[in-house]
């Protein structure tokens, strides 16, 4: 019996050994082949990568078994970051693939990120996969597919070394970069590329270990980047970079140990992209700072706010022809000179390029950005069965406040593309439902600490009242 709750908005995710095992993985492998055949009857080959979690080898084996018994050949990438599995879709003669990864979730979790062609499957696509999985076995294939190994890490290193070869020019100052891989997949990939490109690397927890013995691999949680902050300060490094477990999200600190959040990185990157592409569309998710959207407009770009979620942002980026998109959580998508998916290692190289070209560190590049008071993501635990209704009720309450003239704090604007983002006189607040975990996410930004506290208390009180109504 398969737990239908593993089929999420952006991927398939559950507890290894409970929700996910080899047989479930095999069914998912077969289902992906059937899904792609509905769109591409000539599908012949798929790629499979996996992260370092202890369960990933067994699950990848199941996926490969399911694909080959469906008559499709498989290129086995082995252990690699998620962006490298995406990279294979553009470099190899494959029709899609699967990355086995639990991303930034606790070690007991695992999951599957799936692609058809070069596009990530999400939303209704995931639901169609669920239908295929739950529908049972299809007819047996006439032939069994083959399995071939491919060193995607070496290919990626060569590609990046060639793409950024100019950074090794001795005319540029050597940068010192602290790299905290969190014992995930980035540790064997990012440091050698940076070293080839004229950087001195200080490695932290770069040895792959699926038990994540030093800290959980999520660089957006302040508690997990304390070592990165400390070592970056101690070494006087130009930048500290942290990666999540599968290296599709980035966390950055400057030489003073100040955290540079995803929307701030987007300001640095957008300015560079817009210098060469004036008028281009740049996308940020609903959690991003208003400062980011305003800065994009000031530098000649078209700022577009969109829903949170790596698959949703990638699709919107494709629809809009945008060369750059990003999320507050550190998913950065670069289509300018690259393929448009979230790749934290590539993002690192673009930041290094900007720092070398301008002779300014990451903090100096943001020196002219106004200072705001803001919260990180505030995650409120909320049962899966309740969170959707709770957020819908919150949205309804705020619509009512707006229509009646503003409520306890004057509401200037509401955006309801993903939960509700409320614009106040001195800032904004957000309440939205997580599509990956049983939580509701809040975030608040304001011009001063007093306003920040007032807006946060207001949002939290509204949410508590909604929960009381549901109970």
C-alpha positions in Angstrom: 0.0 0.0 0.0 1.5 3.3 -1.1 1.1 6.4 1.1 -0.5 8.9 -1.3 0.9 11.7 0.8 4.3 11.3 -0.7 3.1 13.0 -3.9 3.9 16.7 -3.3 3.6 19.8 -5.3 7.2 19.8 -6.6 8.4 16.3 -6.1 7.8 12.9 -4.4 9.0 12.8 -0.7 8.6 10.6 2.3 10.4 8.6 5.0 12.8 6.0 3.8 11.9 2.5 4.9 8.4 3.5 5.7 7.0 5.4 2.8 9.8 4.7 0.3 11.6 1.5 -0.4 13.0 -0.3 -3.4 9.7 -1.6 -4.6 8.0 1.8 -4.4 11.0 3.3 -6.2 10.7 0.7 -9.0 7.1 1.6 -9.5 8.0 5.3 -9.7 10.6 4.5 -12.3 8.1 2.6 -14.4 5.5 5.4 -13.9 8.0 8.0 -15.1 8.6 6.0 -18.3 4.8 5.7 -18.9 4.4 9.5 -18.1 7.0 10.5 -20.6 5.7 8.0 -23.3 2.3 9.8 -23.1 4.2 12.9 -24.4 7.1 11.3 -26.2 6.4 7.8 -27.5 10.0 7.5 -28.7 11.6 7.8 -25.2 14.8 5.7 -25.2 17.0 6.8 -22.3 16.8 8.5 -18.9 19.4 9.6 -16.4 19.4 8.8 -12.7 21.5 10.6 -10.0 21.4 10.3 -6.2 22.5 12.2 -3.1 24.6 10.9 -0.2 21.8 9.7 2.1 22.1 6.2 3.3 18.9 5.1 1.6 19.6 6.7 -1.7 21.6 3.9 -3.2 18.8 1.4 -2.7 16.2 3.8 -4.0 18.2 4.6 -7.0 18.6 0.9 -7.7 14.8 0.5 -7.6 14.3 3.5 -9.9 16.8 2.0 -12.4 15.1 -1.4 -12.2 11.7 0.1 -12.9 13.0 2.1 -15.9 14.9 -0.8 -17.5 12.1 -3.3 -17.1 10.0 -0.8 -19.0 12.4 -1.1 -21.9 14.3 2.2 -21.4 18.0 2.6 -21.2 19.5 4.3 -18.1 22.6 6.5 -17.7 23.6 6.1 -14.0 25.2 9.3 -12.8 25.9 7.9 -9.3 26.3 10.3 -6.4 26.1 13.9 -7.5 24.3 17.2 -6.7 20.8 17.7 -8.1 22.0 20.5 -10.5 24.3 17.9 -12.1 21.4 15.6 -12.8 19.7 18.6 -14.4 23.0 19.3 -16.3 22.8 15.8 -17.8 19.5 16.6 -19.4 21.3 19.3 -21.5 24.5 17.4 -22.1 23.5 13.8 -22.8 21.0 12.2 -25.2 18.4 11.5 -22.6 14.6 12.2 -22.5 14.3 13.0 -18.8 15.3 11.5 -15.5 15.2 11.2 -11.8 17.2 12.6 -8.9 17.0 10.6 -5.7 17.3 13.2 -2.9 15.9 14.2 0.4 17.2 17.7 -0.3 17.3 19.7 3.0 15.0 17.4 4.9 16.1 15.3 8.0 18.3 12.2 7.3 15.4 9.7 7.6 13.6 11.4 4.6 14.2 10.8 0.9 12.5 11.6 -2.3 12.5 12.0 -6.1 12.8 15.1 -8.3 11.6 14.1 -11.7 12.1 15.5 -15.2 10.4 14.9 -18.6 12.6 16.2 -21.3 14.4 19.2 -19.8 11.4 20.3 -17.7 10.8 19.5 -14.0 7.5 17.7 -13.3 5.3 19.4 -10.8 1.7 20.1 -9.9 -0.7 18.3 -12.1 2.2 16.3 -13.6 3.0 14.9 -10.1 -0.7 14.0 -9.7 -0.7 12.2 -13.1 2.3 10.2 -11.9 0.4 9.3 -8.8 -2.4 8.0 -11.0 0.0 5.9 -13.0 1.7 4.5 -9.9 -1.6 3.7 -8.1 -3.0 2.2 -11.3 -0.6 -0.7 -11.1 1.7 -2.4 -13.6 1.5 -1.7 -17.3 2.2 -4.3 -20.0 5.7 -5.8 -19.9 8.3 -4.3 -22.3 9.6 -6.3 -25.3 13.1 -5.7 -24.2 15.0 -4.8 -21.0 16.9 -1.5 -21.1 20.6 -1.2 -20.5 22.5 0.6 -17.7 25.6 2.7 -18.5 27.6 4.7 -15.9 28.7 8.3 -16.6 31.0 10.6 -14.7 28.9 13.7 -14.7 31.0 15.3 -12.0 34.1 15.3 -14.2 32.0 16.6 -17.2 30.6 19.4 -15.0 34.0 20.4 -13.7 35.4 20.6 -17.2 32.4 22.6 -18.4 32.6 25.2 -15.6 36.4 25.5 -15.8 36.1 26.3 -19.5 33.1 28.7 -19.0 34.9 30.7 -16.3 38.5 30.2 -17.4 39.1 34.0 -17.5 38.8 34.0 -13.7 42.1 32.2 -13.4 43.9 35.2 -15.0 46.6 36.3 -12.4 45.5 39.9 -13.1 42.6 39.2 -10.8 43.1 39.1 -7.1 42.9 35.6 -5.6 39.8 35.3 -3.4 39.5 33.3 -0.3 36.2 31.4 -0.1 35.0 29.3 2.8 32.9 26.4 1.5 30.5 24.5 3.9 29.0 21.6 2.1 27.3 20.2 5.2 28.6 16.7 4.3 26.3 16.8 1.3 27.0 16.4 -2.4 28.7 19.8 -3.1 31.8 18.9 -1.2 33.5 17.0 -4.0 32.4 19.4 -6.7 32.6 23.1 -5.7 36.0 23.3 -4.0 38.1 21.9 -6.9 36.3 24.2 -9.5 36.9 27.2 -7.3 40.6 26.3 -6.9 41.0 26.0 -10.7 39.5 29.4 -11.1 42.0 31.3 -8.9 40.4 31.0 -5.4 41.8 29.7 -2.1 39.2 27.4 -0.6 38.8 26.8 3.1 36.7 23.5 3.2 34.2 22.8 5.9 32.4 19.5 6.1 33.1 18.6 2.5 33.4 14.9 3.1 30.1 13.2 1.9 28.3 11.6 4.9 24.6 10.8 4.7 24.2 11.0 8.5 25.2 14.7 8.4 27.2 14.5 11.6 28.2 18.2 11.9 25.0 20.0 11.2 21.9 19.6 9.1 22.6 20.7 5.5 20.3 23.7 5.2 22.1 27.0 4.8 19.0 29.1 5.3 18.7 28.1 8.9 20.9 30.4 11.0 21.7 27.7 13.6 23.3 25.5 10.9 25.7 28.1 9.5 27.3 29.2 12.7 30.6 27.4 11.8 30.5 29.0 8.4 30.1 32.5 10.0 32.9 31.9 12.5 35.4 30.5 10.1 34.7 33.2 7.4 35.4 35.8 10.1 38.5 34.1 11.5 40.0 33.7 8.0 39.1 37.1 6.8 37.6 35.4 3.8 36.0 37.3 0.9 32.9 35.1 1.1 31.5 32.1 2.9 29.2 29.8 1.0 27.0 27.1 2.3 25.0 24.5 0.4 22.1 22.3 1.2 22.3 18.5 0.9 21.8 18.3 -2.9 23.4 21.7 -3.7 20.5 23.4 -5.4 20.2 26.0 -2.7 22.9 28.5 -1.6 23.6 30.4 1.6 26.2 33.2 1.7 27.9 35.2 4.4 30.2 38.2 3.9 33.6 38.7 5.5 32.0 40.1 8.6 29.8 37.0 9.0 26.7 38.9 8.0 24.2 36.6 6.3 23.4 37.6 2.7 19.9 36.2 2.0 18.7 34.9 -1.3 16.9 38.1 -2.3 20.0 40.1 -1.5 22.1 37.8 -3.8 19.4 38.4 -6.4 20.1 42.2 -6.2 23.8 41.6 -7.0 23.1 39.2 -9.8 20.2 41.2 -11.3 22.3 44.3 -11.6 25.0 42.4 -13.5 22.4 40.7 -15.8 20.5 43.9 -16.5 23.8 45.7 -17.4 23.9 43.5 -20.5 20.2 42.9 -20.8 18.3 46.1 -20.2 14.6 45.6 -19.8 14.8 41.9 -19.0 12.3 40.3 -16.7 13.6 39.2 -13.3 11.4 37.0 -11.1 11.4 36.7 -7.3 9.1 34.7 -5.1 6.6 36.1 -2.7 9.1 35.8 0.2 11.6 38.2 -1.4 12.2 41.7 -0.1 10.4 44.7 -1.6 13.9 46.2 -1.8 14.8 43.6 -4.4 11.8 44.2 -6.6 12.4 48.0 -6.4 16.1 47.6 -7.2 15.4 45.6 -10.3 13.0 48.3 -11.5 15.6 51.0 -10.7 18.2 49.2 -12.8 16.0 49.0 -15.8 14.5 45.6 -15.3 10.9 44.3 -15.1 10.4 42.9 -11.7 7.8 40.0 -11.4 6.6 38.4 -8.2 5.7 34.8 -8.3 4.7 31.8 -6.3 7.3 30.0 -4.1 8.6 26.6 -5.3 11.5 25.7 -7.5 9.4 24.0 -10.2 6.9 26.8 -10.3 9.6 29.4 -10.6 11.4 27.5 -13.3 8.2 27.2 -15.3 7.4 30.9 -14.9 10.9 31.8 -15.9 10.5 29.7 -19.1 7.1 31.3 -19.8 8.4 34.8 -19.4 11.7 34.3 -21.1 13.4 35.6 -18.0 17.2 35.3 -17.7 17.2 35.3 -13.9 14.9 34.3 -11.0 15.3 33.5 -7.4 13.8 32.7 -4.1 14.5 34.0 -0.6 15.3 30.4 0.4 18.4 30.4 -1.8 17.1 28.7 -5.0 18.7 30.9 -7.7 17.9 30.2 -11.4 20.2 31.7 -14.0 19.3 31.5 -17.7 21.8 34.2 -18.7 24.7 32.2 -20.2 23.3 29.0 -18.5 20.4 26.6 -18.6 17.9 28.2 -16.2 17.7 25.7 -13.4 18.6 26.2 -9.7 22.3 25.4 -9.4 24.0 26.7 -6.2 27.5 25.9 -7.5 27.0 27.8 -10.7 25.6 30.7 -8.7 28.7 30.7 -6.6 30.8 31.0 -9.7 28.8 34.0 -11.0 29.2 35.7 -7.7 33.0 35.1 -7.7 33.1 36.5 -11.3 31.3 39.7 -10.2 33.6 40.0 -7.2 36.7 39.6 -9.2 35.6 41.9 -12.0 34.6 44.7 -9.6 37.3 44.1 -7.0 34.5 44.3 -4.3 33.4 41.7 -1.8 29.8 40.7 -1.5 29.2 43.1 1.4 30.5 46.1 -0.6 28.4 45.1 -3.6 25.3 45.7 -1.4 26.6 48.8 0.4 24.1 51.1 -1.3 21.0 49.0 -0.6 18.8 50.6 2.2 18.7 48.7 5.5 15.4 47.2 6.5 14.4 45.2 9.5 13.1 41.7 8.6 12.5 38.3 9.9 13.8 35.0 8.4 11.2 32.5 7.5 8.9 31.9 10.4 7.7 28.3 10.3 4.6 27.5 12.2 3.8 23.8 12.5 0.3 23.1 11.1 -1.2 19.7 10.3 -1.4 18.8 6.6 -5.2 18.5 6.9 -5.5 22.0 8.3 -2.9 24.2 6.7 -4.7 24.8 3.4 -8.0 25.8 5.0 -6.2 27.9 7.6 -4.3 29.9 4.9 -7.5 30.3 2.8 -9.3 31.7 5.8 -6.5 34.1 6.5 -6.6 35.4 2.9 -10.4 35.9 3.3 -9.9 37.9 6.5 -7.4 40.2 4.9 -9.6 40.7 1.9 -12.3 41.8 4.3 -10.0 44.2 6.1 -9.0 45.8 2.8 -12.6 46.1 1.6 -13.6 47.8 4.9 -10.8 50.3 4.9 -7.7 48.6 6.3 -8.2 46.8 9.6 -5.9 47.3 12.6 -3.0 48.4 10.3 -3.8 50.2 7.1 -3.5 47.8 4.2 -2.2 49.4 1.1 -2.2 46.4 -1.2 -2.8 42.6 -1.2 -1.2 40.0 -3.4 -2.9 36.5 -3.2 -0.9 34.6 -5.8 0.6 32.4 -3.0 -1.2 32.8 0.3 -1.4 36.5 1.1 1.2 39.2 1.0 0.0 42.3 2.8 1.6 45.7 2.0 1.5 48.1 5.0 2.6 51.7 5.3 6.1 50.8 6.5 6.6 47.3 5.3 4.8 44.0 4.4 4.0 40.6 5.8 3.3 37.2 4.3 1.4 34.1 5.3 1.5 31.1 2.9 1.2 27.4 3.0 4.3 25.3 2.6 4.0 22.7 -0.2 6.7 20.5 1.2 6.2 20.3 4.9 3.3 20.5 7.5 4.0 24.1 8.2 2.6 27.6 7.5 5.3 30.1 6.6 5.3 33.8 7.6 7.8 36.5 6.9 7.7 40.2 7.7 9.8 43.2 6.6 9.6 46.8 7.8 11.4 50.1 7.9 12.0 50.0 11.7 12.0 47.5 14.5 8.8 48.8 16.1 6.8 48.4 12.9 8.3 45.0 12.3 7.2 43.8 15.7 3.7 45.3 15.2 3.2 43.7 11.8 4.5 40.3 13.0 2.2 40.3 16.1 -0.7 41.3 13.9 -0.1 38.4 11.4 0.5 35.9 14.2 -2.7 36.9 16.0 -4.8 36.6 12.8 -3.4 33.2 12.2 -4.1 32.0 15.8 -7.7 33.2 15.5 -8.1 31.3 12.3 -6.8 28.1 13.9 -9.1 28.6 16.9 -12.1 28.8 14.4 -11.1 25.6 12.7 -10.7 23.8 16.1 
